[in-house]
Amino acid sequence: MSTDDLITELRLGSIHRVAFVVRGEGRRTLPLYELAIATARFGWRLGIADARYWFITPEPEPLAAVGAGLESEGITFLGSTYADLRPGVVLLDPQGEVLEVDRVVTLSDAEAQSYQDARSRTTASGALSVRSPR
């Protein structure tokens, strides 16, 4: 599934809850932050008021360059958190909470590099993993 598919599903109202998840420490996270902000911003511009977005990462604080963007776009930041992806849910450690989500977006190191390369040329569609947690 591509980012275009994610936006289409949001626009059609077939999904409402999206988690952007950093899978482990030491990864390039800026591309995922940028994607989360761009997705939420696009959703708001389309008038999708009932969508919920989360950014889940082992980092204790959002990156300084984009932290304000998360809040201004209505993205809930869950730092110092490791996500365990299960069918239909994201388990949060150490909180022990469960998020019910429609889509999970992750970005591997290789995908992050592809995203950065593609971003400098044109677009990054296909440079990430968007999936249903079911």
C-alpha positions in Angstrom: 0.0 0.0 0.0 1.3 3.5 -0.9 0.9 6.9 0.8 -1.6 7.7 -2.0 -3.7 4.7 -0.9 -3.5 5.9 2.7 -4.7 9.4 1.8 -7.5 7.9 -0.4 -8.7 5.8 2.4 -8.7 8.8 4.8 -10.6 10.9 2.2 -13.2 8.1 1.7 -13.7 7.7 5.4 -12.8 4.0 5.3 -10.0 4.6 7.9 -9.9 7.1 10.8 -7.0 6.1 13.0 -3.3 6.0 11.8 -0.2 5.2 13.9 3.2 6.2 12.6 5.6 3.9 14.3 9.4 4.0 14.7 10.5 0.3 15.0 13.5 0.4 17.3 16.2 2.8 18.3 18.9 4.3 16.1 16.8 4.7 13.0 16.4 7.7 10.8 13.2 9.1 12.0 12.9 12.5 10.2 11.2 11.0 7.1 8.5 9.4 9.2 7.9 12.6 11.1 7.6 14.5 7.9 5.2 11.9 6.4 3.0 12.0 9.6 2.8 15.8 9.4 2.1 15.9 5.7 -0.6 13.2 6.0 -2.3 15.0 8.9 -2.0 18.4 7.2 -3.5 16.9 4.0 -6.3 15.3 5.9 -7.2 18.6 7.6 -7.2 20.4 4.3 -9.6 17.9 2.9 -11.9 18.5 5.9 -11.3 15.1 7.6 -12.0 16.2 11.1 -12.5 12.8 12.7 -9.1 11.3 11.9 -6.7 10.5 14.7 -2.9 10.3 14.3 -0.2 9.0 16.7 3.6 9.2 16.4 5.1 6.4 18.4 8.9 6.3 19.0 11.5 5.1 21.5 12.9 8.7 21.4 12.0 10.6 24.6 11.2 13.9 22.8 10.2 14.7 19.3 12.9 15.9 17.0 13.4 19.7 17.5 13.0 20.4 13.8 9.5 18.9 13.7 8.1 18.7 17.2 5.9 21.8 16.9 4.5 20.5 13.7 3.2 17.3 15.4 1.2 19.3 17.9 0.0 21.9 15.4 -1.3 19.1 13.1 -3.1 17.3 16.0 -0.7 14.3 16.1 -0.3 12.7 19.5 3.3 12.1 20.4 4.1 9.0 22.4 7.8 9.0 23.2 9.9 6.6 25.2 7.6 4.0 23.8 8.2 0.7 22.0 5.4 -0.6 19.9 4.3 -4.2 19.4 2.1 -4.5 16.3 -0.7 -7.0 16.6 -3.8 -7.6 14.6 -6.0 -4.4 14.9 -3.9 -2.9 17.7 -0.6 -1.4 18.7 0.6 -2.4 22.1 2.6 0.3 23.9 5.5 -0.6 26.1 6.2 0.5 28.9 2.8 2.0 29.3 0.9 -1.2 28.8 -1.8 0.6 26.9 -3.4 -0.5 23.6 -4.2 1.7 20.6 -6.9 0.5 18.2 -5.8 1.6 14.8 -6.9 1.2 11.2 -3.4 1.7 9.6 0.2 1.5 10.8 3.0 3.3 8.9 6.6 2.3 9.6 9.9 3.2 7.9 13.0 1.0 7.9 16.5 2.4 7.6 16.7 1.4 3.9 13.3 2.9 3.3 14.3 6.1 5.1 17.3 6.4 2.8 15.1 5.8 -0.3 12.6 8.4 1.0 15.4 10.9 1.4 16.7 10.2 -2.1 13.2 10.2 -3.6 12.3 13.4 -1.7 15.2 15.2 -3.2 14.1 14.2 -6.7 10.3 14.1 -6.7 8.2 11.9 -4.5 8.5 9.1 -2.0 5.5 7.0 -2.8 6.3 3.4 -2.1 9.2 4.2 0.2 7.5 3.0 3.3 5.3 0.3 4.7 1.7 1.2 5.2 -0.5 -1.7 6.3 -3.6 -2.8 8.1 -2.7 -4.1 11.5 -5.2 -7.0 11.0 
